[in-house]
Amino acid sequence: MQYELHATRLESLKQNVAETLLAASTSNKGGSASTCSVLKLIDSMQRLGVAYHFEQETDAALLSLVSSSTHGT
């Protein structure tokens, strides 16, 4: 019972982080504040050792940043 509760909470938190990363990468396209916040979030996830849970979301966010920066110049 306790294990199921923790597993459910873990999945909820992972979904929350994935949504936060997606929202940060799609808001304010090309803005330096948005770019900085996305990079800080990715850095924090790597330092905490949880980035492997979010590899696809991280790749999508970085591609979005690169795409917006190349279209903005």
N, C-alpha and C positions, 0 to 999 in steps of 0.2 A: 504494500500500500504506500509506504513512504517513498519507495523507489519510483513508483509511478508518478507521484506528486512532483518529485524533483525532475523527472524526465519531461513532464509537461511544462514545468517552469523553464527548463533549459530551452526547449523548443520555442516557447513564447519569447524568451530573451533573444534567441538567435534571429527570429523573425523580426523583432523590433530593431535590431542592429542592421539587418539587411535592408529594411525599409528606410532607416535613417541614412544609410550610405547611398541608397538610390535617390532619396529626396535631396540630399546635399549635392550629389553630382548633377542633378537635372535642374536645380534652382539656380537662378542668376547665371545663366550660361556665359562663360568667358569672364566672369567677374573675378577679380583677384582675391576678394574676400571668400568667395565660394571655393575657388581653387585651393586656397590656403586651408580652409576648414576640411575639405575632402582629404587633402594630403596629411593633415594632422590626425584625422580619424583613422586613416589607413596606418599611419605610423604607430598610433596608440594600440591598434589591434595587433600589430606585429610585435610590439614590445610586451604586450600581455600574453602573447603566445596563442592567440585565438584566431589569427588571420586565416589559418587553413580551413576554417569553417566557412569562410566568405570569399574564396578564391574567384568564383565566377562574378560576384558582385563587385569585387575589387577590380578585376579586369575590365568590366563594363564601365566602371566609374573612371578609370584611367583612360580608356579609349574615348569616353565622352569629353574628358578634359583636353586630350590631345586634339580631338576633332574640333572642338570649339576654339582652341588656340590657333590652329592652322587656318580655320575659316575666318578668324578675326584679323589676321594679318594680311 
